[in-house]
Amino acid sequence: NAGVMQNPRHLVRRRGQEARLRCSPMKGHSHVYWYRQLPEEGLKFMVYLQKENIIDESGMPKERFSAEFPKEGPSILRIQQVVRGDSAAYFCASSRNDASTDTQYFGPGTRLTVL
Amino acid sequence: EDKVVQSPLSLVVHEGDTVTLNCSYEVTNFRSLLWYKQEKKAPTFLFMLTSSGIEKKSGRLSSILDKKELSSILNITATQTGDSAIYLCAVSSGTYKYIFGTGTRLKVLA
């Protein structure tokens, strides 16, 4: 009964490169959320997706960041042309139903370091 | 703007001590409050609280919500070194967005 899976766990990129972060939700969960955690800060909501739909991306920077949750396969958070300020831990969470009625369960996170 | 504030920011205790962590919130449409434990990996779910005054308990951990005071406490009794972690409080304001506090960093010394 695997929990939320994220890979890679650690990712190092140079400025200007692309970063792709993957998230596989728990079995039976169709709602995925991405959060970013900067050092000494709480988790900040980025985007909420259901299968093939972006429901809310209000927490995601308008440029360089995109997210998808295809019909088959994991959810992907993509950061193009990374900058040093993108260095953070990115956590994915999933829930069975809309999280307003259901608990979100978190993956182990991907720690992105931009050199 | 919705916000969640946790206190203290950090805490150092000795094994066997009891600790109380605080979480206060200001949100426009409160639905639930959640506590998570974060070690060097995934935040692990501890409790979800929706009703005021009803204590939730799991082993040495317990939590209660006070909707009048817009706050919650998390108690850990007989602390152990394995309790060392960051404890995160999150509030759901009736939507899917969780609003997190910055966490309380607890260190338990042997």
Interface residues (C-beta under 8 A of the other chain):
Chain A: G3 V4 H31 Y33 Y35 E40 E41 G42 L43 K44 F45 Y48 I55 D56 G59 F91 S95 D98 A99 S100 T103 Q104 Y105 F106 G107 P108 G109
Chain B: V4 R31 L34 Y36 K41 A42 P43 T44 F45 M48 L88 A90 S92 G94 T95 Y96 K97 Y98 I99 F100 G101 T102 G103
